[in-house]
Amino acid sequence: MAGGYDKNGFNGIASDADIVACSSLLYDAGILAGIEEIVDYARSVGKRCVVNLSLAGYLGPHDGTSLYDQYLSMLGEEAIICLATGNAGDTYNALSQTFTEPHPTARVRIHSGDWVQLDMSGATDIWSVDSSPLRARILIYDEYTREVVYASPEQDASADFTYRMESGSDSEFARYYDGWIELAGDPRDGENGRCHLLLQYDAHTDIKVPDKSWARYNIALEVTGPVGSGVQIFADGQSSRFVGFPGWPGPHAALSVSDMAATERVIAVGMYNSRARIPMVDGSFRDAAFPPMTVSKYSSFGTFIDGRTVPHTVAPGGSIVSSISGPFLAAHPEAVPETCAVENVGGTDYYWDSNSGTSMSTPYVAGFIATWLEADPLLEYDDLKRILLATNRHDYADPENPRHGQGWFDPRAGLQAVVEQACVTGLCPDKNSPSADWTRPRLEYGNGSLRLWNPASHECRLDVRTPAGMVMVTYSTDARAAEFPLPSGSSPLVLITLTAPFSTQTLKLAR
């Protein structure tokens, strides 16, 4: 996102940006408080801020109405928030079903994060698609005999309820599990009006399928609703996940996206694979695990209940090489031979390593959006999102794959659009200029030429520089209007400084 060392090709995107890092235990309040601290700091130094959230959470209504998402959207009015869609694009963490006369009920089995299923902990979130009440019960499914061996009483969420099963007080449940399972219901969520149930569990079993290593019994959920309504069910995606219930519509990856991605004022980022070979610190290479220039099968995606689709953009995230923590490597020297590069600077060894995921593609986008804001600090979220969507690429293979979302990120095309827009609206004058607005010169770019509008006939000087600061050409005039060509064959990125009485303005131009 902002790594400044540029001698080995692994520098970050916005390499001169200030870096503000906030830490927490990643509870909702901690994440939001961290973003607030970044916003406060940016305010105090008079700069715009871009926030990177390389994290995801799969529970929630996935409609942007949770209190967390609403607060995040409020923060997005001042910070540009880029967040990862998640890495569950090939994982069945969701089940969506419309209730019909033949199928008024949904069923799904819940598995643990590992494959043996002996320790079950986590949560499953259940939401009606409208205000219709749901009914639910907890099942225990026998993997060996392929039948339901236990069913709790059905709970009706037309009124608040909490139903809890514990092995210490329920002898039938204790035949299968040691621990507890709890199901709670709310007929109408206060933020979106949808019926909401939450299933939580912390249970252990030692009973295995005969001659196998995995658990014989699965926790399962049954949800029933009125015909014409429907349900969306989400696993937490970390401690537990879904598998199909034999004979019933199965779970899917089409809502594998983080709940936070449904927030109104964020940029949700997916990932594509961008590297065929990964460099090693000893000078050799190893093959990347993913075919390059293809969207990652792990990249989360989804269409929300209101029709919005994410990711908003897809960026490089497969086998990204970036800086790695020095203190971590000091504590784990065995990891050093697996790193990608090392540089000695001032007597200290600094290392780079590779990693993959939407946690890598998101800071890539955040860094480039920071450069867009450098070109035009007045851009707001709506401007940035409009430019991003308008300049996304669509020339990728397998275009029908929903993991592509709304297209692949094109940072240069986006910067070009930002610069062109900034030129049309004029440069921001120096805030300390005492002259009236109408007297300030204004510079525009179009068709390879610079146009100067100078209503007060000030003495103006234009210096055209390379990104390194070398002056390529200087123009001077006091005309009310003038047009100047840019040097032919010049760098695709130039800096233009307009010096006039009371103000100095600089334009960064990508051609």
Secondary structure, 3 states (H helix, E strand, C coil): CCCCCCCCCCCCCCCCCCCCCCCCCCCHHHHHHHHHHHHHHHHHHCCCCEEEECCCCCCCCCCCCCHHHHHHHHHCCCCEEEEECCCCCCCCCEEEEECCCCCCEEEEEEEECCCCCCEEEEEEEEEECCCCCCEEEEEEEECCCCEEEEECCCEECCCCEEEEEECCCCHHHHCCCEEEEEEEEECCCCCCCCCEEEEEEEEECCCECCCCCCECEEEEEEEECCCCCEEEEEECCCCEEEECCCCCCCCECCECCCHHHHCCCCEEEEEEECCCEEECCCCCEEECCCCCCEECCCCCCEECCCCCEECCEEEEEECEEEECCHHHHHHCHHHHHHCCEEEEECCEEEEEEEECCHHHHHHHHHHHHHHHHHHCCCCCHHHHHHHHHHHCECCCCCCCCHHHCCCECCHHHHHHHHHHHHHHHCCCCCCCCCCCHHHCCEEEEECCEEEEECCCCCCEEEEEECCCCCEEEEEEECCCEEEEECCCCCCCEEEEEEEECCEEEEEEEEC
